[in-house]
């Protein structure tokens, strides 16, 4: 498909091909993958390197620490350089954002891991710094939403920093790390069950994965209709909040309220109301010493704006870069409205499968790490069902009731003309014995930030899934690599 543009300026790309810069990176990264496979004496060639994607599900701080522990052990197994793509949902994106702050983190992961653990074990961000950051969001954007509040008041509670780096600036063309893909969903598409809900954000482009409609990441959030109105690129703190805005969907909230086993919904409201209370406290003149005058004088307007966002439940609102376009390749639902709302992808599917199932990425092997709260197989079974409806190649997934009750540590699903899927539940009978429920309860998503001891324990148990399954993982990598090699050889005959 050819590129299309809105009425005036601003680059919007309509097409399923990969971004040129991503293509260039993939070509370079395949050299790294090839060298890694050759170390294990795996039959492979330059023109038939398998494309392997590692997926991290959502799960709050459990997912953040679990993904980190998994990557560390994958590195120790000598297999990290096999990974072409690293994609995450919700809490896994907190880990990704921390990793990619450090250029070429995969070449010095043990050191980077120690830095991350030290940071998330500290008291965290000061109130004055948090409110100062909120003020920046308020004055720096056309559209202020509860995602800005979520970033400052909730995400900083876990990641213990205000990361103002920009994704497009963070990524170096000479990077030696897997290509990162952050994922969210389009709230309107999800609620109306129309259009394309799957939205990906990479260092180069942000857009709808299955439709093939993208804008440069540095321009995501800008207004394209009529005369282009540029907005600053979102920083990494906000991106992490956008990816983890689990309370952004009011329809889901009502479902959880009606579910007696649901997590405490009032925690979300409490975070937001705490901010209102802090504002009111300062406005009343009590204990203003901790806040500088510039913040104090803006609290009235900020308070009103926050209350309005709460009343209308406005989360993740951005200008719609497809508004006012005319292109038959784009579903009409995506062209509607001057703004779109984006939210935690876990509200629809708690794993970023659709970011790597784009045909152009040609993925041969998916390694799915599941850090979900309860059922360890919902992500993979839902993906199989969705792919069947969308006619996207995906292996058949059959899970027994025994597996749901007592998940094993390693599952492999294969299908004709479909990627091989390896599914690894965080807590399983191998690393937790008969105490899986105890581990799940201890590391719940609604927990306050974990202690240093809990972090160390979770790192160990998540890493164990790779140390105990190294030979199985290597066997599957060998299988997809050699199958691709022999297919390439057959085509040359």
C-alpha positions in Angstrom: 0.0 0.0 0.0 1.1 3.5 -0.6 1.5 6.1 2.1 -1.3 8.4 2.8 -1.3 11.8 4.5 -3.9 14.0 6.3 -5.1 17.3 4.9 -1.9 19.2 5.6 1.6 18.1 6.7 2.7 15.3 8.9 3.8 11.8 8.0 1.3 9.0 8.4 2.3 5.7 6.9 -0.4 3.3 5.7 1.1 -0.1 4.9 2.0 -3.4 6.4 5.7 -3.3 5.6 8.2 -2.8 8.4 9.6 0.6 9.0 12.8 1.0 7.1 14.9 1.6 10.2 13.4 -1.6 11.8 14.4 -3.5 8.7 17.9 -2.3 8.9 18.1 -3.2 12.6 16.7 -6.7 11.9 19.4 -7.3 9.3 22.1 -6.3 11.7 20.6 -8.3 14.6 20.5 -11.5 12.6 24.3 -11.5 12.5 24.3 -11.6 16.3 21.6 -14.3 16.3 23.6 -16.3 13.8 26.8 -16.1 15.8 24.9 -17.2 18.9 23.4 -20.2 17.2 26.8 -21.3 15.8 28.2 -21.4 19.3 25.7 -24.2 20.0 26.6 -25.9 16.7 23.1 -25.3 15.4 22.8 -25.7 11.6 22.0 -22.2 10.3 22.8 -19.8 7.5 22.8 -16.0 6.9 19.7 -16.2 4.8 17.7 -18.5 7.1 18.2 -17.1 10.6 15.2 -17.8 12.8 13.2 -14.8 14.1 12.6 -15.3 17.8 10.4 -13.0 19.9 10.3 -12.9 23.7 7.0 -11.7 25.3 6.4 -10.5 28.8 2.9 -10.4 30.1 1.3 -7.9 32.5 1.4 -8.4 36.2 2.5 -5.2 37.9 5.8 -5.4 39.9 5.6 -9.2 39.7 6.0 -8.9 35.9 8.7 -6.3 36.2 10.9 -8.4 38.4 9.9 -11.7 36.8 10.9 -10.5 33.4 14.2 -9.2 34.7 15.0 -12.5 36.4 14.1 -14.4 33.3 16.3 -12.3 31.1 19.2 -12.6 33.5 19.0 -16.4 33.5 18.5 -16.5 29.7 21.7 -14.5 29.4 23.6 -16.9 31.7 22.3 -19.8 29.5 24.0 -18.0 26.6 20.7 -17.6 24.7 19.9 -13.9 25.1 21.6 -13.1 21.8 19.1 -15.4 20.0 16.2 -12.9 20.7 15.3 -10.6 17.9 12.2 -8.9 19.5 11.3 -8.1 23.1 7.7 -7.0 23.6 5.8 -6.3 26.8 2.4 -5.5 28.3 1.8 -3.5 31.5 4.3 -4.4 34.2 6.7 -6.0 31.8 7.1 -2.6 30.2 8.4 -1.3 33.5 11.3 -3.7 33.2 11.9 -2.9 29.5 12.0 0.8 30.2 14.6 0.3 33.0 16.7 -1.9 30.7 16.8 0.3 27.7 17.9 3.3 29.7 21.3 1.7 29.5 22.7 1.4 25.9 23.6 -2.2 25.0 22.2 -3.5 28.3 22.2 -7.1 27.0 26.1 -7.0 26.9 26.3 -6.2 30.7 23.0 -7.4 32.1 24.3 -8.5 35.5 25.5 -4.9 36.2 22.3 -3.4 34.8 20.2 -5.8 36.9 22.1 -4.7 40.1 21.4 -1.0 39.2 17.7 -1.7 38.7 17.4 -3.7 41.9 19.2 -1.0 44.0 16.8 1.7 42.6 13.5 -0.2 43.1 14.7 -1.0 46.7 15.0 2.7 47.6 12.2 4.9 49.2 11.6 6.4 45.8 10.4 9.8 44.4 9.8 12.7 46.8 6.3 14.3 46.9 7.7 17.6 45.8 9.3 16.1 42.7 6.2 14.1 41.9 4.0 17.2 42.0 6.5 19.2 40.0 6.4 16.5 37.3 2.6 16.6 37.3 2.8 20.3 36.8 5.0 19.7 33.7 2.5 17.3 32.3 -0.4 19.7 33.0 1.3 22.7 31.2 3.1 20.7 28.6 0.1 19.0 26.9 -3.1 20.0 25.1 -4.8 17.0 26.6 -4.2 16.2 30.3 -5.7 12.9 31.6 -5.7 10.5 34.5 -2.8 8.6 32.9 -0.6 11.6 33.8 -1.7 11.3 37.4 -1.2 7.5 37.3 2.3 8.0 36.0 3.3 10.4 38.8 1.4 8.9 41.7 1.4 5.2 41.0 4.1 4.2 38.5 6.8 6.1 40.4 5.7 4.2 43.5 7.1 1.0 41.9 9.8 2.1 39.5 11.2 4.7 42.0 12.2 7.3 39.4 10.9 9.9 37.0 12.3 8.8 33.7 12.1 11.7 31.3 14.0 10.0 28.4 12.2 9.7 25.1 11.8 6.4 23.3 12.9 7.7 19.9 16.0 9.3 21.4 16.8 6.4 23.7 17.3 3.9 20.8 20.6 3.9 19.0 21.0 2.6 15.5 24.1 0.7 16.7 22.1 -1.0 19.5 23.1 -4.5 20.4 19.9 -5.3 22.2 16.7 -7.0 21.0 14.2 -4.6 19.3 11.7 -3.3 21.9 7.9 -3.1 21.3 5.6 -1.6 23.9 1.9 -2.4 23.6 -1.4 -0.8 24.5 -4.9 -1.0 23.1 -7.4 1.4 21.6 -10.2 1.8 24.2 -12.9 2.7 21.7 -12.1 -0.2 19.5 -12.1 -2.6 22.4 -15.4 -1.4 23.8 -17.2 -1.2 20.5 -15.6 -4.4 19.2 -14.7 -2.7 15.9 -11.7 -1.5 14.1 -8.2 -2.6 15.3 -7.6 -2.5 19.0 -3.9 -3.6 18.9 -1.6 -0.6 19.1 2.2 -0.9 19.3 4.9 1.6 20.1 8.4 1.0 19.0 11.4 3.4 18.9 10.5 4.3 15.3 6.8 4.1 14.9 3.5 4.0 16.8 0.4 2.6 15.3 -2.2 -0.1 14.7 -0.4 -3.5 14.3 -3.0 -5.3 12.2 -4.3 -2.4 10.2 -0.9 -1.1 9.2 -1.4 2.6 10.1 1.6 4.3 11.7 3.1 7.6 12.7 6.6 8.4 13.8 6.9 7.7 17.5 8.2 11.2 18.1 5.0 12.6 16.6 2.6 10.3 18.4 0.2 12.5 20.2 0.5 15.4 17.8 -2.5 16.8 16.0 -2.4 16.0 12.3 -5.8 17.2 11.1 -5.8 20.6 9.3 -2.6 22.4 10.2 -0.3 20.1 12.2 0.0 20.9 15.8 3.1 19.4 17.3 3.1 18.0 20.8 6.2 16.9 22.7 7.0 13.2 22.5 5.8 11.4 25.6 8.6 10.5 28.0 9.3 7.0 29.4 7.4 7.6 32.7 4.2 8.4 30.8 4.7 5.5 28.4 5.0 3.1 31.3 1.8 4.6 32.8 0.0 4.3 29.4 1.0 0.6 29.2 -0.1 -0.1 32.8 -3.3 1.9 33.1 -5.2 -1.1 34.2 -8.1 1.0 35.6 -8.7 3.0 32.5 -11.6 1.1 31.2 -14.8 1.8 33.1 -16.6 -1.2 31.6 -14.0 -3.5 33.0 -14.2 -1.8 36.4 -17.9 -2.6 36.6 -17.2 -6.3 35.7 -14.6 -6.4 38.5 -16.9 -4.8 41.0 -19.5 -7.5 40.3 -16.9 -10.2 40.6 -16.5 -11.3 44.3 -13.0 -12.5 43.5 -11.8 -9.3 41.9 -8.9 -7.2 43.2 -9.9 -4.1 45.3 -11.0 -1.5 42.7 -11.1 1.3 45.3 -7.3 1.3 45.2 -7.4 3.1 41.9 -9.8 5.7 43.1 -7.8 6.1 46.3 -4.6 6.9 44.4 -6.4 9.7 42.5 -8.3 10.9 45.6 -5.0 11.0 47.5 -3.7 13.5 45.0 -6.9 15.6 45.5 -6.4 15.5 49.2 -2.8 16.6 49.0 -3.8 19.5 46.8 -6.6 20.5 49.2 -4.2 20.3 52.2 -1.8 22.7 50.5 -4.6 25.0 49.4 -5.8 25.2 53.0 -2.3 26.3 54.0 -1.4 23.3 56.1 2.2 22.2 55.8 3.1 24.1 52.6 6.8 24.2 53.5 7.5 21.1 51.4 6.3 22.6 48.2 7.7 25.5 46.3 5.6 28.5 45.5 5.4 27.8 41.8 3.7 24.4 42.4 1.5 25.8 45.1 0.1 28.5 42.9 -0.9 26.0 40.2 -2.7 23.5 42.4 -6.1 25.1 42.1 -6.2 24.7 38.3 -4.6 21.3 38.6 -7.1 20.1 41.1 -10.0 21.2 39.0 -8.6 19.4 36.0 -8.0 16.2 37.9 -11.5 16.3 39.3 -12.9 16.8 35.7 -10.8 13.8 34.5 -12.1 11.7 37.4 -15.7 12.7 36.6 -15.4 11.8 32.9 -12.9 9.0 33.5 -10.5 10.4 30.9 -7.4 8.2 30.5 -4.7 8.0 27.8 -6.4 10.5 25.5 -4.4 11.6 22.4 -5.1 13.4 19.2 -6.2 10.8 16.5 -3.5 10.9 13.8 -5.9 9.2 11.4 -8.7 11.8 11.8 -9.7 13.5 8.6 -7.9 10.9 6.5 -9.5 9.0 3.6 -8.0 5.6 3.0 -10.0 2.4 2.3 -7.3 0.3 3.9 -8.1 1.9 7.3 -11.3 0.8 9.2 -13.8 3.6 9.4 -13.9 3.2 13.2 -10.3 4.4 13.4 -11.0 7.6 11.4 -13.8 8.7 13.8 -13.2 11.4 16.4 -10.5 14.0 16.9 -9.1 12.0 19.8 -8.6 8.4 20.7 -8.1 6.8 24.2 -5.4 4.2 24.8 -5.1 1.9 27.8 -3.4 -1.2 29.3 -3.4 -4.0 26.7 -4.0 -6.5 29.5 -7.6 -5.3 29.6 -8.1 -7.3 26.4 -5.2 -9.7 26.3 -2.5 -9.8 28.9 0.4 -10.6 26.5 1.7 -8.7 23.4 1.2 -11.5 20.9 -0.3 -9.3 18.2 2.8 -7.1 18.1 4.9 -10.0 16.9 2.2 -11.8 14.8 2.4 -9.2 12.0 3.2 -11.2 8.9 6.1 -8.9 8.0 8.0 -9.8 11.2 8.0 -13.4 10.1 8.4 -14.8 13.6 9.4 -18.5 13.8 9.5 -18.9 17.6 7.6 -17.1 20.4 8.8 -17.4 24.0 5.8 -16.4 26.1 6.5 -15.6 29.8 3.3 -15.5 31.7 3.2 -13.4 34.9 -0.6 -13.3 35.1 -2.5 -13.1 38.4 -4.5 -16.3 38.2 -5.0 -18.7 35.3 -1.5 -19.1 33.7 -3.0 -20.1 30.3 -5.6 -17.5 29.6 -3.2 -15.4 27.4 -2.2 -18.3 25.1 -5.7 -19.8 24.8 -7.3 -16.4 24.1 -4.6 -15.7 21.5 -5.4 -19.0 19.8 -9.1 -18.1 19.7 -8.5 -14.6 18.4 -6.1 -15.7 15.8 -8.6 -18.3 14.5 -11.2 -15.5 14.0 -8.7 -13.2 12.4 -7.2 -16.0 10.2 -3.8 -15.4 11.6 -1.6 -18.6 11.7 -1.2 -19.8 15.3 -0.8 -23.3 16.7 -3.7 -25.1 18.3 -3.7 -24.8 22.1 -5.1 -27.6 24.3 -4.8 -27.2 28.1 -6.1 -29.8 30.6 -7.8 -29.0 33.9 -4.9 -30.6 35.6 -2.5 -28.1 33.9 -4.6 -25.2 35.0 -4.5 -26.4 38.6 -0.9 -27.5 38.5 0.9 -25.8 35.7 4.2 -27.3 34.5 7.2 -25.1 33.8 7.4 -25.5 30.0 4.9 -25.9 27.3 5.4 -26.1 23.5 2.6 -25.6 20.9 3.2 -26.3 17.3 1.2 -26.0 14.1 1.5 -26.1 10.4 2.7 -22.8 8.8 2.5 -21.2 12.3 5.2 -20.0 14.7 6.2 -22.4 17.5 5.0 -21.1 20.8 6.8 -21.8 24.1 4.7 -20.9 27.1 6.3 -20.5 30.6 4.1 -19.9 33.6 5.9 -17.9 36.3 4.7 -20.1 39.2 4.6 -23.8 38.5 5.0 -27.2 40.1 8.7 -27.3 39.4 9.8 -24.1 41.0 7.0 -23.8 43.6 6.1 -27.4 44.3 2.6 -27.7 45.8 2.6 -24.0 47.1 1.7 -22.3 43.8 -1.3 -20.5 45.4 0.9 -19.4 48.3 3.4 -17.8 45.9 0.6 -16.2 43.9 -0.9 -14.6 47.0 2.5 -13.4 48.3 3.3 -11.7 45.0 -0.1 -10.3 44.1 -0.5 -7.4 41.7 -2.2 -5.2 44.3 0.7 -5.5 46.7 2.6 -2.5 48.0 6.1 -2.3 46.5 8.1 -5.5 47.2 10.8 -5.5 49.8 14.4 -6.2 48.8 14.1 -9.7 50.2 11.0 -10.3 48.1 12.6 -9.0 45.0 15.6 -11.2 45.4 13.4 -14.3 45.9 11.2 -13.5 42.9 14.3 -13.0 40.7 15.5 -16.4 41.8 12.2 -18.2 41.1 11.6 -16.6 37.7 15.2 -17.3 36.7 14.8 -20.9 37.7 12.3 -21.4 34.9 15.2 -20.9 32.4 17.9 -22.7 34.3 15.8 -25.9 34.6 14.5 -25.7 31.1 17.7 -24.7 29.3 18.0 -27.9 27.3 14.4 -27.9 26.3 14.6 -24.3 25.1 17.8 -25.0 23.2 16.1 -28.1 21.6 13.2 -25.9 20.3 15.5 -23.2 19.1 17.5 -25.9 17.3 14.3 -27.3 15.8 13.0 -24.0 14.3 16.5 -23.0 13.1 17.3 -26.2 11.3 13.8 -26.4 9.8 14.2 -22.9 8.4 17.7 -23.9 7.2 16.5 -27.0 5.3 13.6 -25.1 3.8 16.0 -22.5 2.4 18.3 -25.2 1.1 15.3 -26.9 -0.6 14.3 -23.6 -2.3 17.8 -23.3 -3.8 17.7 -26.8 -5.4 
